[in-house]
Amino acid sequence: MKYSIQLFNIHLDVNKNLTVAFMQVFGISLTISNIICRKFGFNQNSLLKDVNLSTLNEIRKYILLEYSIQNGLRKNIQTSITSLISIKSIRGLRHKLKLPVRGQRTRSNHKTQKK
Protein backbone atom coordinates (compact mmCIF):
# COMPACT_ATOMS: atom_id res chain seq x y z
CA MET A 1 0.00 0.00 0.00
CA LYS A 2 1.20 3.48 -0.80
CA TYR A 3 2.15 5.82 1.99
CA SER A 4 1.95 8.99 -0.08
CA ILE A 5 0.20 10.26 -3.18
CA GLN A 6 1.82 12.82 -5.45
CA LEU A 7 -0.31 15.82 -6.36
CA PHE A 8 1.29 18.81 -8.13
CA ASN A 9 4.79 17.50 -7.32
CA ILE A 10 4.00 17.35 -3.59
CA HIS A 11 3.86 14.07 -1.71
CA LEU A 12 0.68 13.95 0.35
CA ASP A 13 0.34 11.54 3.27
CA VAL A 14 -2.55 9.12 2.70
CA ASN A 15 -3.43 8.98 6.40
CA LYS A 16 -4.33 12.69 6.61
CA ASN A 17 -7.72 14.31 6.22
CA LEU A 18 -8.59 15.55 2.75
CA THR A 19 -8.77 19.18 3.82
CA VAL A 20 -5.37 19.08 5.52
CA ALA A 21 -3.79 17.20 2.63
CA PHE A 22 -5.03 19.69 0.02
CA MET A 23 -3.80 22.59 2.15
CA GLN A 24 -0.21 21.43 1.65
CA VAL A 25 -0.44 22.72 -1.94
CA PHE A 26 0.66 26.38 -2.11
CA GLY A 27 -2.41 28.47 -2.92
CA ILE A 28 -5.10 26.20 -1.46
CA SER A 29 -6.49 27.44 1.82
CA LEU A 30 -8.89 25.83 4.25
CA THR A 31 -11.96 27.34 2.58
CA ILE A 32 -10.88 26.27 -0.91
CA SER A 33 -10.12 22.80 0.42
CA ASN A 34 -13.59 22.58 1.95
CA ILE A 35 -15.15 23.74 -1.34
CA ILE A 36 -13.29 21.01 -3.22
CA CYS A 37 -14.42 18.35 -0.74
CA ARG A 38 -18.05 19.47 -0.98
CA LYS A 39 -17.97 19.60 -4.78
CA PHE A 40 -16.74 16.02 -5.09
CA GLY A 41 -18.99 14.70 -2.32
CA PHE A 42 -16.43 13.90 0.33
CA ASN A 43 -16.72 14.42 4.05
CA GLN A 44 -14.13 16.83 5.44
CA ASN A 45 -12.97 14.15 7.87
CA SER A 46 -12.49 11.45 5.23
CA LEU A 47 -8.94 10.33 4.61
CA LEU A 48 -6.93 10.69 1.43
CA LYS A 49 -6.58 6.91 1.11
CA ASP A 50 -10.38 6.67 0.61
CA VAL A 51 -10.13 8.60 -2.67
CA ASN A 52 -9.51 6.51 -5.78
CA LEU A 53 -7.09 7.62 -8.47
CA SER A 54 -9.71 8.54 -11.09
CA THR A 55 -11.43 10.90 -8.64
CA LEU A 56 -8.05 12.32 -7.70
CA ASN A 57 -7.36 13.06 -11.37
CA GLU A 58 -10.71 14.86 -11.63
CA ILE A 59 -9.84 16.89 -8.54
CA ARG A 60 -6.46 17.75 -10.08
CA LYS A 61 -8.12 18.96 -13.31
CA TYR A 62 -10.67 21.01 -11.35
CA ILE A 63 -7.97 22.70 -9.27
CA LEU A 64 -5.92 23.53 -12.37
CA LEU A 65 -8.94 25.09 -14.10
CA GLU A 66 -10.32 27.06 -11.17
CA TYR A 67 -7.37 28.18 -9.05
CA SER A 68 -3.88 29.52 -9.52
CA ILE A 69 -1.46 27.41 -7.51
CA GLN A 70 2.21 26.62 -6.90
CA ASN A 71 4.70 28.26 -9.28
CA GLY A 72 2.12 30.27 -11.24
CA LEU A 73 0.85 31.89 -8.04
CA ARG A 74 4.37 32.59 -6.82
CA LYS A 75 5.17 34.23 -10.16
CA ASN A 76 2.02 36.40 -9.97
CA ILE A 77 2.91 37.53 -6.45
CA GLN A 78 6.48 38.35 -7.45
CA THR A 79 5.40 40.35 -10.52
CA SER A 80 2.91 42.35 -8.46
CA ILE A 81 5.64 43.16 -5.91
CA THR A 82 8.06 44.22 -8.66
CA SER A 83 5.40 46.42 -10.24
CA LEU A 84 4.81 48.08 -6.86
CA ILE A 85 8.56 48.70 -6.58
CA SER A 86 8.78 50.05 -10.13
CA ILE A 87 5.99 52.60 -9.66
CA LYS A 88 7.67 53.65 -6.40
CA SER A 89 4.65 53.26 -4.18
CA ILE A 90 4.86 53.18 -0.41
CA ARG A 91 4.16 49.45 -0.38
CA GLY A 92 6.87 48.86 -2.95
CA LEU A 93 9.34 50.89 -0.89
CA ARG A 94 8.46 48.88 2.23
CA HIS A 95 9.00 45.65 0.29
CA LYS A 96 12.33 46.91 -1.02
CA LEU A 97 13.56 47.87 2.45
CA LYS A 98 12.24 44.59 3.88
CA LEU A 99 10.02 46.36 6.37
CA PRO A 100 6.46 45.36 7.34
CA VAL A 101 4.11 46.35 4.54
CA ARG A 102 0.65 46.25 6.09
CA GLY A 103 0.91 48.70 8.95
CA GLN A 104 2.53 46.59 11.63
CA ARG A 105 4.57 48.40 14.25
CA THR A 106 8.30 48.71 13.70
CA ARG A 107 9.39 49.84 17.12
CA SER A 108 9.83 46.39 18.55
CA ASN A 109 9.01 43.61 16.11
CA HIS A 110 10.22 44.51 12.63
CA LYS A 111 13.34 42.46 13.14
CA THR A 112 11.40 39.33 12.21
CA GLN A 113 10.54 40.80 8.80
CA LYS A 114 14.13 41.90 8.17
CA LYS A 115 15.61 38.42 8.72
DSSP file (Angstrom, degrees, kcal/mol; ACC not computed):
  #  RESIDUE AA STRUCTURE BP1 BP2  ACC     N-H-->O    O-->H-N    N-H-->O    O-->H-N    TCO  KAPPA ALPHA  PHI   PSI    X-CA   Y-CA   Z-CA
    1    1 A M              0   0    0      0, 0.0     2,-0.1     0, 0.0     0, 0.0   0.000 360.0 360.0 360.0 142.5    0.0    0.0    0.0
    2    2 A K        -     0   0    0      1,-0.1     3,-0.1    47,-0.1    12,-0.0  -0.404 360.0-162.0 -73.0 148.8    1.2    3.5   -0.8
    3    3 A Y  S    S+     0   0    0      1,-0.2    11,-1.5    -2,-0.1    12,-0.3   0.574  75.8  25.0-103.7 -14.4    2.2    5.8    2.0
    4    4 A S  E     -A   13   0A   0      9,-0.2     2,-0.4    10,-0.1    -1,-0.2  -0.994  62.4-148.3-148.0 153.6    1.9    9.0   -0.1
    5    5 A I  E     -A   12   0A   0      7,-2.6     7,-3.5    -2,-0.3     2,-0.6  -0.964  22.3-130.2-119.9 138.0    0.2   10.3   -3.2
    6    6 A Q  E     +A   11   0A   0     -2,-0.4     2,-0.4     5,-0.2     5,-0.2  -0.792  30.6 169.4 -95.1 125.9    1.8   12.8   -5.5
    7    7 A L  E >  S-A   10   0A   0      3,-2.5     3,-0.7    -2,-0.6    -2,-0.0  -0.966  73.9 -13.4-136.4 116.7   -0.3   15.8   -6.4
    8    8 A F  T 3  S-     0   0    0     -2,-0.4     3,-0.1     1,-0.2    -1,-0.1   0.897 128.2 -55.3  56.5  45.0    1.3   18.8   -8.1
    9    9 A N  T 3  S+     0   0    0      1,-0.2     2,-0.4     0, 0.0    -1,-0.2   0.741 116.0 114.7  61.3  27.3    4.8   17.5   -7.3
   10   10 A I  E <   -A    7   0A   0     -3,-0.7    -3,-2.5    -5,-0.0     2,-0.7  -0.995  65.7-131.9-125.2 131.1    4.0   17.3   -3.6
   11   11 A H  E     -A    6   0A   0     -2,-0.4     2,-0.4    -5,-0.2    -5,-0.2  -0.742  24.6-161.1 -85.1 117.4    3.9   14.1   -1.7
   12   12 A L  E     -A    5   0A   0     -7,-3.5    -7,-2.6    -2,-0.7     2,-0.3  -0.834  19.9-119.0-102.3 134.8    0.7   14.0    0.4
   13   13 A D  E >   -A    4   0A   0     -2,-0.4     3,-1.2    -9,-0.2    35,-0.2  -0.545  14.5-145.9 -72.8 131.7    0.3   11.5    3.3
   14   14 A V  T 3  S+     0   0    0    -11,-1.5    35,-1.6    -2,-0.3    34,-0.3   0.651  93.8  63.2 -76.0 -14.1   -2.6    9.1    2.7
   15   15 A N  T 3  S+     0   0    0    -12,-0.3    -1,-0.3    33,-0.2     2,-0.2   0.317  87.0  93.2 -92.9   9.6   -3.4    9.0    6.4
   16   16 A K  S <  S-     0   0    0     -3,-1.2    32,-1.9     1,-0.1    33,-0.2  -0.602  85.7 -93.9 -97.5 161.8   -4.3   12.7    6.6
   17   17 A N  B  >  -B   47   0B   0     30,-0.2     4,-2.4    -2,-0.2    30,-0.2  -0.329  35.3-116.0 -65.8 155.4   -7.7   14.3    6.2
   18   18 A L  H  > S+     0   0    0     28,-2.0     4,-2.5    26,-0.3     5,-0.2   0.910 113.8  51.0 -61.3 -43.1   -8.6   15.6    2.7
   19   19 A T  H  > S+     0   0    0     25,-0.8     4,-1.4    27,-0.2    -1,-0.2   0.913 113.3  44.4 -64.5 -41.6   -8.8   19.2    3.8
   20   20 A V  H  4 S+     0   0    0      2,-0.2     4,-0.4     1,-0.2    -1,-0.2   0.884 113.0  51.8 -69.4 -38.6   -5.4   19.1    5.5
   21   21 A A  H >< S+     0   0    0     -4,-2.4     3,-1.1     1,-0.2     4,-0.2   0.910 110.0  47.9 -66.2 -42.2   -3.8   17.2    2.6
   22   22 A F  H >< S+     0   0    0     -4,-2.5     3,-1.5     1,-0.2    -1,-0.2   0.812 102.0  65.4 -68.2 -28.4   -5.0   19.7    0.0
   23   23 A M  T 3< S+     0   0    0     -4,-1.4    -1,-0.2     1,-0.3    -2,-0.2   0.638  84.8  73.2 -70.7 -11.8   -3.8   22.6    2.2
   24   24 A Q  T <  S+     0   0    0     -3,-1.1     2,-0.4    -4,-0.4    -1,-0.3   0.692  78.7  89.8 -73.3 -16.7   -0.2   21.4    1.7
   25   25 A V  S X  S-     0   0    0     -3,-1.5     3,-1.9    -4,-0.2     2,-0.3  -0.677  93.3-111.5 -79.5 130.9   -0.4   22.7   -1.9
   26   26 A F  T 3  S+     0   0    0     -2,-0.4    44,-2.4     1,-0.3    47,-0.2  -0.483 103.2  26.8 -66.7 121.3    0.7   26.4   -2.1
   27   27 A G  T 3  S+     0   0    0     -2,-0.3     2,-0.6     1,-0.2    -1,-0.3   0.286  93.7 104.8 109.6  -7.7   -2.4   28.5   -2.9
   28   28 A I    <   -     0   0    0     -3,-1.9    -1,-0.2    -6,-0.2     2,-0.1  -0.927  49.9-173.1-109.3 116.8   -5.1   26.2   -1.5
   29   29 A S     >  -     0   0    0     -2,-0.6     4,-2.3    -3,-0.1     5,-0.2  -0.278  42.0 -90.6 -96.6-175.5   -6.5   27.4    1.8
   30   30 A L  H  > S+     0   0    0      2,-0.2     4,-2.2     1,-0.2     5,-0.2   0.903 125.5  48.9 -64.8 -42.0   -8.9   25.8    4.3
   31   31 A T  H  > S+     0   0    0      2,-0.2     4,-2.2     1,-0.2    -1,-0.2   0.913 112.4  47.2 -67.0 -41.8  -12.0   27.3    2.6
   32   32 A I  H  > S+     0   0    0      2,-0.2     4,-2.3     1,-0.2    -1,-0.2   0.902 111.5  52.2 -65.1 -39.5  -10.9   26.3   -0.9
   33   33 A S  H  X S+     0   0    0     -4,-2.3     4,-2.1     1,-0.2    -2,-0.2   0.895 109.7  48.6 -63.0 -40.5  -10.1   22.8    0.4
   34   34 A N  H  X S+     0   0    0     -4,-2.2     4,-2.4     2,-0.2    -1,-0.2   0.881 109.7  52.6 -66.6 -37.6  -13.6   22.6    2.0
   35   35 A I  H  X S+     0   0    0     -4,-2.2     4,-2.4     2,-0.2    -2,-0.2   0.914 109.4  49.3 -62.9 -43.1  -15.2   23.7   -1.3
   36   36 A I  H  X S+     0   0    0     -4,-2.3     4,-1.8     2,-0.2    -2,-0.2   0.916 111.0  49.4 -63.6 -43.4  -13.3   21.0   -3.2
   37   37 A C  H  <>S+     0   0    0     -4,-2.1     5,-2.9     1,-0.2     4,-0.4   0.915 112.9  47.0 -62.6 -42.9  -14.4   18.3   -0.7
   38   38 A R  H ><5S+     0   0    0     -4,-2.4     3,-0.9     3,-0.2    -1,-0.2   0.896 109.6  54.1 -65.4 -39.9  -18.0   19.5   -1.0
   39   39 A K  H 3<5S+     0   0    0     -4,-2.4    -1,-0.2     1,-0.3    -2,-0.2   0.878 113.8  40.6 -63.7 -38.3  -18.0   19.6   -4.8
   40   40 A F  T 3<5S-     0   0    0     -4,-1.8    -1,-0.3    -5,-0.2    -2,-0.2   0.348 117.0-110.8 -95.7   6.8  -16.7   16.0   -5.1
   41   41 A G  T < 5 +     0   0    0     -3,-0.9     2,-0.3    -4,-0.4    -3,-0.2   0.778  67.1 141.0  78.1  28.6  -19.0   14.7   -2.3
   42   42 A F      < -     0   0    0     -5,-2.9    -1,-0.2    -6,-0.2     2,-0.2  -0.782  52.9-118.3-103.9 148.9  -16.4   13.9    0.3
   43   43 A N    >   -     0   0    0     -2,-0.3     3,-1.3     1,-0.1   -25,-0.3  -0.553  24.8-123.9 -74.8 147.7  -16.7   14.4    4.1
   44   44 A Q  T 3  S+     0   0    0      1,-0.3   -25,-0.8    -2,-0.2   -26,-0.3   0.762 111.5  51.8 -66.4 -23.5  -14.1   16.8    5.4
   45   45 A N  T 3  S+     0   0    0    -28,-0.1    -1,-0.3   -27,-0.1     2,-0.1   0.454  83.9 113.0 -92.6  -1.4  -13.0   14.1    7.9
   46   46 A S    <   -     0   0    0     -3,-1.3   -28,-2.0     1,-0.1   -27,-0.2  -0.394  68.5-116.1 -72.3 152.3  -12.5   11.4    5.2
   47   47 A L  B >   -B   17   0B   0    -30,-0.2     3,-1.2     1,-0.1     4,-0.3  -0.436  13.7-118.6 -89.9 161.0   -8.9   10.3    4.6
   48   48 A L  G >  S+     0   0    0    -32,-1.9     3,-1.2   -34,-0.3   -33,-0.2   0.774 111.0  64.9 -69.0 -26.6   -6.9   10.7    1.4
   49   49 A K  G 3  S+     0   0    0    -35,-1.6    -1,-0.3     1,-0.2   -34,-0.1   0.664  91.8  64.9 -72.3 -13.7   -6.6    6.9    1.1
   50   50 A D  G <  S+     0   0    0     -3,-1.2     2,-0.4   -36,-0.2    -1,-0.2   0.619  85.2  88.2 -80.0 -13.3  -10.4    6.7    0.6
   51   51 A V  S <  S-     0   0    0     -3,-1.2     2,-0.1    -4,-0.3    -9,-0.0  -0.734  74.8-138.3 -90.1 128.9  -10.1    8.6   -2.7
   52   52 A N     >  -     0   0    0     -2,-0.4     4,-2.0     1,-0.1     5,-0.1  -0.393  24.3-107.5 -82.7 167.6   -9.5    6.5   -5.8
   53   53 A L  H  > S+     0   0    0      1,-0.2     4,-2.0     2,-0.2     5,-0.1   0.818 115.4  55.3 -68.4 -32.6   -7.1    7.6   -8.5
   54   54 A S  H  > S+     0   0    0      2,-0.2     4,-1.7     1,-0.2    -1,-0.2   0.912 110.5  46.0 -67.6 -40.2   -9.7    8.5  -11.1
   55   55 A T  H  > S+     0   0    0      1,-0.2     4,-2.4     2,-0.2    -2,-0.2   0.875 110.4  54.4 -66.7 -36.8  -11.4   10.9   -8.6
   56   56 A L  H  X S+     0   0    0     -4,-2.0     4,-2.2     1,-0.2    -2,-0.2   0.867 106.5  51.3 -65.4 -35.8   -8.1   12.3   -7.7
   57   57 A N  H  X S+     0   0    0     -4,-2.0     4,-2.2     2,-0.2    -1,-0.2   0.881 109.4  50.3 -67.0 -37.7   -7.4   13.1  -11.4
   58   58 A E  H  X S+     0   0    0     -4,-1.7     4,-2.4     2,-0.2    -2,-0.2   0.904 110.4  49.7 -64.6 -41.2  -10.7   14.9  -11.6
   59   59 A I  H  X S+     0   0    0     -4,-2.4     4,-2.5     2,-0.2    -2,-0.2   0.909 109.6  52.0 -63.0 -41.9   -9.8   16.9   -8.5
   60   60 A R  H  X S+     0   0    0     -4,-2.2     4,-2.1     1,-0.2    -2,-0.2   0.912 110.8  47.1 -60.8 -44.2   -6.5   17.7  -10.1
   61   61 A K  H  X S+     0   0    0     -4,-2.2     4,-1.9     2,-0.2    -2,-0.2   0.904 111.9  50.9 -64.8 -41.1   -8.1   19.0  -13.3
   62   62 A Y  H  X S+     0   0    0     -4,-2.4     4,-2.4     1,-0.2     5,-0.3   0.914 110.5  48.5 -62.6 -43.6  -10.7   21.0  -11.4
   63   63 A I  H  X S+     0   0    0     -4,-2.5     4,-2.3     1,-0.2    -1,-0.2   0.906 110.8  50.9 -64.7 -41.1   -8.0   22.7   -9.3
   64   64 A L  H  < S+     0   0    0     -4,-2.1    -1,-0.2     1,-0.2    -2,-0.2   0.861 114.7  43.6 -64.8 -35.2   -5.9   23.5  -12.4
   65   65 A L  H  < S+     0   0    0     -4,-1.9    -2,-0.2    -5,-0.2    -1,-0.2   0.885 123.5  32.7 -76.2 -38.2   -8.9   25.1  -14.1
   66   66 A E  H  < S+     0   0    0     -4,-2.4     2,-0.3    -5,-0.2    -2,-0.2   0.819 115.6  40.6 -92.8 -32.8  -10.3   27.1  -11.2
   67   67 A Y     <  -     0   0    0     -4,-2.3     2,-0.6    -5,-0.3    -1,-0.1  -0.846  67.0-128.1-125.5 152.4   -7.4   28.2   -9.1
   68   68 A S        +     0   0    0     -2,-0.3     2,-0.3   -41,-0.1    -4,-0.1  -0.887  44.8 167.5 -96.9 125.0   -3.9   29.5   -9.5
   69   69 A I    >>  -     0   0    0     -2,-0.6     3,-1.1    -5,-0.1     4,-0.9  -0.816  34.0  -6.6-134.8 169.0   -1.5   27.4   -7.5
   70   70 A Q  H 3> S+     0   0    0    -44,-2.4     4,-2.1    -2,-0.3     3,-0.2  -0.128 123.3   3.0  50.7-123.8    2.2   26.6   -6.9
   71   71 A N  H 3> S+     0   0    0      1,-0.2     4,-2.4     2,-0.2    -1,-0.2   0.833 130.5  55.7 -68.7 -34.7    4.7   28.3   -9.3
   72   72 A G  H <> S+     0   0    0     -3,-1.1     4,-2.0     2,-0.2    -1,-0.2   0.908 110.5  45.8 -62.9 -41.4    2.1   30.3  -11.2
   73   73 A L  H  X S+     0   0    0     -4,-0.9     4,-2.4     2,-0.2    -2,-0.2   0.899 111.7  51.3 -68.1 -41.9    0.9   31.9   -8.0
   74   74 A R  H  X S+     0   0    0     -4,-2.1     4,-2.4     1,-0.2    -2,-0.2   0.903 110.2  50.1 -61.0 -40.1    4.4   32.6   -6.8
   75   75 A K  H  X S+     0   0    0     -4,-2.4     4,-2.3     2,-0.2    -2,-0.2   0.895 109.8  50.3 -65.9 -40.3    5.2   34.2  -10.2
   76   76 A N  H  X S+     0   0    0     -4,-2.0     4,-2.1     2,-0.2    -2,-0.2   0.911 111.5  48.4 -62.9 -42.8    2.0   36.4  -10.0
   77   77 A I  H  X S+     0   0    0     -4,-2.4     4,-2.0     1,-0.2    -2,-0.2   0.921 112.2  48.7 -63.3 -44.1    2.9   37.5   -6.4
   78   78 A Q  H  X S+     0   0    0     -4,-2.4     4,-2.4     1,-0.2    -2,-0.2   0.885 110.9  49.7 -66.1 -38.9    6.5   38.4   -7.4
   79   79 A T  H  X S+     0   0    0     -4,-2.3     4,-2.0     2,-0.2    -1,-0.2   0.873 110.0  51.1 -68.5 -35.3    5.4   40.3  -10.5
   80   80 A S  H  X S+     0   0    0     -4,-2.1     4,-1.8     2,-0.2    -2,-0.2   0.889 111.0  48.6 -68.0 -36.5    2.9   42.3   -8.5
   81   81 A I  H  X S+     0   0    0     -4,-2.0     4,-2.1     2,-0.2    -2,-0.2   0.913 111.7  48.9 -67.8 -41.9    5.6   43.2   -5.9
   82   82 A T  H  X S+     0   0    0     -4,-2.4     4,-2.3     1,-0.2    -2,-0.2   0.848 109.6  52.1 -67.8 -32.0    8.1   44.2   -8.7
   83   83 A S  H  X S+     0   0    0     -4,-2.0     4,-1.9     2,-0.2    -1,-0.2   0.884 108.4  51.2 -69.5 -36.1    5.4   46.4  -10.2
   84   84 A L  H  <>S+     0   0    0     -4,-1.8     5,-1.9     1,-0.2     8,-0.4   0.894 112.3  47.0 -64.2 -38.9    4.8   48.1   -6.9
   85   85 A I  H ><5S+     0   0    0     -4,-2.1     3,-0.9     7,-0.2    -2,-0.2   0.892 110.5  52.5 -68.2 -39.1    8.6   48.7   -6.6
   86   86 A S  H 3<5S+     0   0    0     -4,-2.3    -2,-0.2     1,-0.3    -1,-0.2   0.834 109.1  47.7 -70.8 -31.4    8.8   50.0  -10.1
   87   87 A I  T 3<5S-     0   0    0     -4,-1.9    -1,-0.3    -5,-0.1    -2,-0.2   0.464 110.0-126.7 -86.8   1.3    6.0   52.6   -9.7
   88   88 A K  T < 5 +     0   0    0     -3,-0.9    -3,-0.2    -4,-0.3    -2,-0.1   0.889  47.5 165.5  58.7  46.5    7.7   53.7   -6.4
   89   89 A S     >< -     0   0    0     -5,-1.9     4,-2.4     1,-0.1     5,-0.2  -0.391  51.7-107.1 -83.0 169.0    4.6   53.3   -4.2
   90   90 A I  H  > S+     0   0    0      1,-0.2     4,-2.5     2,-0.2     5,-0.2   0.921 121.7  50.6 -62.5 -43.7    4.9   53.2   -0.4
   91   91 A R  H  > S+     0   0    0      1,-0.2     4,-2.2     2,-0.2    -1,-0.2   0.896 110.0  50.1 -62.9 -39.0    4.2   49.4   -0.4
   92   92 A G  H  > S+     0   0    0     -8,-0.4     4,-2.4     2,-0.2    -1,-0.2   0.898 110.1  50.1 -64.9 -39.9    6.9   48.9   -2.9
   93   93 A L  H  X S+     0   0    0     -4,-2.4     4,-2.3     2,-0.2    -2,-0.2   0.903 109.9  50.6 -64.3 -41.1    9.3   50.9   -0.9
   94   94 A R  H  <>S+     0   0    0     -4,-2.5     5,-2.7     1,-0.2     4,-0.4   0.892 111.3  48.7 -64.3 -39.1    8.5   48.9    2.2
   95   95 A H  H ><5S+     0   0    0     -4,-2.2     3,-1.0     3,-0.2    -2,-0.2   0.924 111.0  50.6 -63.3 -42.9    9.0   45.6    0.3
   96   96 A K  H 3<5S+     0   0    0     -4,-2.4    -2,-0.2     1,-0.3    -1,-0.2   0.876 113.4  43.9 -64.7 -38.4   12.3   46.9   -1.0
   97   97 A L  T 3<5S-     0   0    0     -4,-2.3    -1,-0.3    -5,-0.1    -2,-0.2   0.437 111.4-122.0 -85.4   0.5   13.6   47.9    2.5
   98   98 A K  T < 5 +     0   0    0     -3,-1.0    -3,-0.2    -4,-0.4    -2,-0.1   0.893  64.7 139.8  57.1  44.1   12.2   44.6    3.9
   99   99 A L      < -     0   0    0     -5,-2.7    -1,-0.2    -6,-0.1     2,-0.1  -0.695  66.1 -75.5-105.8 163.9   10.0   46.4    6.4
  100  100 A P        -     0   0    0      0, 0.0     3,-0.3     0, 0.0    -1,-0.1  -0.399  42.8-163.5 -61.4 135.7    6.5   45.4    7.3
  101  101 A V  S    S+     0   0    0      1,-0.2    -7,-0.1    -2,-0.1     2,-0.1   0.809  73.0  58.2 -93.8 -33.5    4.1   46.3    4.5
  102  102 A R  S    S-     0   0    0      1,-0.1    -1,-0.2   -11,-0.0   -11,-0.0  -0.092 119.9 -81.9-102.7  36.3    0.6   46.3    6.1
  103  103 A G  S    S+     0   0    0     -3,-0.3    -2,-0.1     1,-0.2    -1,-0.1   0.619  73.3 153.4  87.1  13.5    0.9   48.7    9.0
  104  104 A Q        -     0   0    0      1,-0.1    -1,-0.2     2,-0.0     2,-0.1  -0.366  52.8 -94.2 -71.6 158.3    2.5   46.6   11.6
  105  105 A R        -     0   0    0      1,-0.1     4,-0.3    -2,-0.0    -1,-0.1  -0.413  29.8-167.0 -73.6 149.5    4.6   48.4   14.2
  106  106 A T        +     0   0    0      3,-0.1     4,-0.4     2,-0.1    -1,-0.1   0.391  67.3  88.0-115.4   0.1    8.3   48.7   13.7
  107  107 A R  S    S-     0   0    0      1,-0.1    -1,-0.1     2,-0.1    -2,-0.0   0.915 112.0  -0.6 -67.3 -40.7    9.4   49.8   17.1
  108  108 A S  S    S+     0   0    0      2,-0.0     3,-0.2     3,-0.0    -1,-0.1   0.699 133.1  38.8-122.7 -25.4    9.8   46.4   18.6
  109  109 A N  S >  S+     0   0    0     -4,-0.3     3,-0.7     1,-0.2     4,-0.4   0.202  75.5  97.9-124.1  20.1    9.0   43.6   16.1
  110  110 A H  T 3>  +     0   0    0     -4,-0.4     4,-1.7     1,-0.2     3,-0.2   0.601  67.5  82.3 -80.6  -8.0   10.2   44.5   12.6
  111  111 A K  H 3> S+     0   0    0      1,-0.2     4,-0.8    -3,-0.2    -1,-0.2   0.820  84.7  58.8 -65.7 -28.8   13.3   42.5   13.1
  112  112 A T  H X4 S+     0   0    0     -3,-0.7     3,-0.6     1,-0.2    -1,-0.2   0.913 106.7  47.0 -64.9 -42.1   11.4   39.3   12.2
  113  113 A Q  H 34 S+     0   0    0     -4,-0.4    -2,-0.2     1,-0.2    -1,-0.2   0.848 108.9  55.0 -67.3 -34.4   10.5   40.8    8.8
  114  114 A K  H 3<        0   0    0     -4,-1.7    -1,-0.2     1,-0.2    -2,-0.2   0.643 360.0 360.0 -77.6 -13.1   14.1   41.9    8.2
  115  115 A K    <<        0   0    0     -4,-0.8    -1,-0.2    -3,-0.6    -2,-0.1   0.512 360.0 360.0 -71.2 360.0   15.6   38.4    8.7
